[in-house]
């Protein structure tokens, strides 16, 4: 992938995981869900929701974007689509060629005029996108506070978007603490344990908070207990509870929560 991007002369801008504000596509997904929810109310049965997809697609393609100031349909075809509300009104659709006159000359003039309109339309969209990006950058600059996290700090991570077998409402509010390996802008790269699987370790700072050692007077410490070294040379951990069970590749396994560790450290253990 990196070689393809380098050949194309483009750059990849990675966003932090589970941070919807950093991904513009999430707003589009929200619009699709809102339109789909409204379309479902017009059908007899809920399993007929696909009947509303053509209307949703047509509506979204004719929605004027605040960034480009143009709808996707107009950007692709050069004219606005005809709707029941605009039926009979004059539009900017290309006029048909009159066969009684010089067809070759009209085709050339029509193609030249169409190419000029497409060029101007693309330039206008690029200008509007640049202005929108500058405006968005200025708005975000007022909200963002300078990062105060440095490499080596211990931080808690929000557990809301973390894959876990325990429901979010029943699990710990914060997972960790984890060590910060590197800071890149408003993102921090954390040293996540293997139990997180394929979860990306690039986390937005809005999902983090500093770790502070709890006073002994307030109860047990937040730091994870050290495992005990058995006589067989294997580290032993204390089991707090068994959350689940399964048979994986004909082997019986238990989902174990360890004493002194949060639910992000849960793992499957075979007996």
N, C-alpha and C positions, 0 to 999 in steps of 0.2 A: 504494500500500500504506500509506503514512504517513497519508494522508487517511482511509482506512478504519479504521485503528487509532485515530485521533483521534476519529472519530465514535462508535466503539464504547466509547470511554472506557478503553481498555486501554493497556498499555505493552509495548514490545518489549525483551527483554533479550538482547542479542547475546552469543554465546560466541566465544571465540577459535578460530581454525581449527585443525583436526587436534589438538584437545586433548580426548580422550575423557572425561576425568574431569569436564569441564564440561557434558557432555550426558547427562542421565539416560536418554535413549532408547537409548544404546549398551548399557546393562545389559539392557534388554529384548531388543535384537537378539541379545545373547549368549545369553540364555535360549532364544530361538527356535532358534538354531543348535545349542545343546546338545540340545534336544528333537528337532530334525530329525535330528541325527546318531544319536540313539538309535532313532528311528523307522525309519531306513534299514536298521538291522540286522535288522528284523523282516520285511522284504519280500524277495522272491526276487531281483529285479533292481534295480539302482541307479536305473534310469530309471522305476521305479514309486514314487519317493519321494513323489509327490503323494497317494498313498493314505493316508499317515499324517497329512496336514494336518488332517482333521476331528478326530482324536484329540488332536493338538497344540493346536488351537484350543480344544477343550473343556477340556483340562487347564490351559491358561494362563488361561482365563476363570474357572476355579474355584480358582485359586491365591490364597490370602489374602495381601494386600500388607502388608508391615511398616509402611508409612506410614499407610494408611487403616484397617488391621486389618479389612479386608473384601474379599471377592473381587469382581471386576467383575460377575459374574453376580448376586450378591446385591445389589450396589448398583443394578443396572438393574431387577431384577425383584422385589426385596423378600424373597426367600427363597433358601436355598441349593439348589443343584442336586442331584438324586438320582443317586448313583453306585452301582455294584454293591456297594460296601462299606456304604453307608448304606441300601440297599433294605430296606424293612420297618420302619425306625426312625421314630419320630415326628419331624415337622418343623414349621416355622413357616409352611407354605404356607396361604394363605387357604382357609377351609372353603367348600364349595359351598353355594349358597343353597337352602333348603328351600322347594319350590314349594307345600307345603300351607299355609304360614303367609303372612302379609302380605308379598308379594314386594317391594312398593314400599318398605316400611319397612326390610326387610332390605337392600335395595340401597343405601338412603341410609346406613344404619349401616355397611355394609361399605365404601362409598366414603369415608365420613368417617374410619373407622379406618385405611383404606389410605393416605389423604392424610396423616394424622398420623404414620404410620410412615415414610412417604417423607420428610417434613419432618425428623423426628428423625434419620433415617439420614443425610441430607445434612448436617445440623448436626454430627453426630458425625464424619463423614468430614472436614469442614472443620477441626474441632478437632484431629483426629489429624494432618492434614497440617501444620497450624501447629506442633504440637509436634515433628513430624519435621523440619521445616525449621529450627527453633531448635536441635534436637539436632545436625543436620548442620552448621549454621553454627558451633556451638561446637567440633565436632570438627575442621573445616577451619581454624578460627582457630588451633588449636594447631600445625598443620602448616605454615601459610603464614608465610614470613618477609617482613618488610617490604621492598618493592621499593627497590632502590638505583640503578636505571637512570633517567636523566634525558634530556630532549630534547637532541639534539645528539650523544649518545654513539654510538660505533661498536660494533656487536655482530655476533657470528657467529650464524647460525640453523641449527638442526638440520635435516638434509636428509632425514630419514626419511619424512616425509609430503609432501615437495615433489615435484610432478610433474616427471619427468625421464625422458629416453629411456634413460639408463644405469641398470642395476639398482642398488638401494640398497647392496648388499654390495660393489659395485665402484666406486661413486662416492665423492666426498669426504664425509667425516663431517660437515663443517660448511661452509655456504655463506656468502659474504659477503666482507668486512664490509659491513653496511648501516647507514645512519644512522637513528637513532630520531627520528621526527617529533613524537610525542606519547606520553605515558604516561597510561593510564586504569586505575587499580587495579593488578591483576596482569597487565595486558595492555599491550603496546607496539605502536604503529603505526609500521611501518617503511617506508622509502623503497625499495620493491622495483623492480627493473628491468622493462621491458616483456616480457622473455623469460619471466617468470613467468605471463604470461597472465592468467587470471581468478582466480588465487590471492589469497585475502583477505590484506590486509596487517596485519590485527589478530592478533598472535601472543602466546601466553602466555609469560611470562617463564621458565617452566621449560624452554623450548626455545631459550633464548638464553644466550650467554656473552659476556663482555667481550672486545673486541679489544685486543690489546697488540702493539705493533710489535716484530717479531723483531729481535734483536741481529744486526748484520752478521757477527759471528763465528760465528753458528750457520747461516749460509747465506743464500739469497736472501730478500729482503723479502717479506712477505705482501701488501703493497699492490699493486694492479693497475698494470701498466705503462701509461704514457701512449702513446696512439696517435700514429703518425707522420702528419704532414700532407703529402700528396702535392702534386706540381706542379699537379694539376688541382683542388686545393682540397678533396679528399675524404680523410677519415681512413682510414688503413690499419692493419690489425692483422695480427700474425703468426699463421699457422695452426699449431696443434700436431698435430692429427690429424683425419682425416675419419671420422666415426662411422657415417654411414648415407647412403643416397641414395634419391631418389624422383622421380617425375614428377608435378608438380602443375600442373594446368591446361595440360597439354602443354608444360610447361617443366621441364627437368632441374635438380634442386636437390640440394645436398649439405648434410648435417648436419655442421657444423664446430665443433670445439673449439678455442678460442683460447689462444695461449700466454700464461701468467700469469693466466688466469681459470679459475674453477671451472666444473663442468658445468652450473650453473644459467644460465650465459651462452651456452650452446650455441644455435645458430640455423641456420635454413635459408638457404642462399645460392645464388643462381642463377649459373651461369657466364657 
